[in-house]
């Protein structure tokens, strides 16, 4: 663990904690490393989602009512 690492207390459900410990042992890494990697993956996904939202910001919107009318018009309802 790096000198710049920060310590935090996280409470896991017992089954999740057991799975984390087993995964860490199998991969020969610490539970902290497993958790850090999972958090990195989640943050990358958020970053990708935000990028997609930004790309689509100027697309026309369709209200729910308009969507229902369109589906009905095309025989899908």
Long-range contacts (C-beta under 8 A, 24 or more apart in sequence): 1-30, 1-32, 10-35
